[in-house]
């Protein structure tokens, strides 16, 4: 058994989701020897180079930072070895080559946003909601040569609210993930880890979602449409296409938050204003749209949106 101060850890991650986990490890006084994150990328209107959220966290805590472009590069491998690592912890990073994940003496483990083996892939939070799941969770597992298939260490479940968006679930999952990573490190440090092989079966995948995948098929059941909207919110965002009845101008309308009102059939797909609500009728039911964004405009709540948008001037393009 090693003391916390003697356990050499290298943390690998990029987005905000990983920051909460890294901060938890720092707070618990683990010996973080280095942080590995993505290279700086152009961002914003000026396209200035910007570091990742994990890099910013490392800088705030005076931790060494590695930003390799090639994970098999000899110089990067030598740097990793120079830290004499006991453990690599990976959260929302890239797929690691074997030459990397085999380095640490106690192994390399990853945190995944589902109860494995379900929802392996890049977008487990989104797909769990899109598929109408009422429960998901997080899993830590040892990395192997395939994606999300290694032996599991810990899992913890998390309920999904009826109207909860992927963004809201993401934020709750960060907190749970930090606790599970902490507990997993302790199991490994104390020599109590009992990795278990994943049981294959009827699995639901979680592939990466592109913007082209976000168009809403309004012929689907209204509950499926509702789940699709919240599963894509806030990113990459579900959308429909509108056309101005007089000018034929077409614009995208992004939908961020919805509520099901009924599952009654309608003759056509229409947008309506009812009191202060924005209503979407489809041939499978009705939903209320609470947050929307018209192409070229800011994201708004339904009241603010309707104050500057005449629903009667626009029609939905199927």
Protein Blocks (a to p, Z undefined) as FASTA:
>chain_A
ZZfklmccddddfblmlmmmmmmmmmnopacfbdcddddddedjkopacddfklmmmmmn
opacdddfblkbmklmmmmmmnopabdcdehiadddfklmmmpmnbpaddddbdcfehia
jklmlmmmmnopabdcdddddddfbehkaccfbdcdddddfklcfklmmmmmmmmmmmmm
mmmmmmmmnopaccdddddddddddddddfklmpccfkbcfklmmmmmmmmpcbebiadd
dddfklopacddddfbdcdfbfcdcfbdcdddehjaccdddfkbccddfbdcdehiacdd
fklmmmmccfklpccdZZ
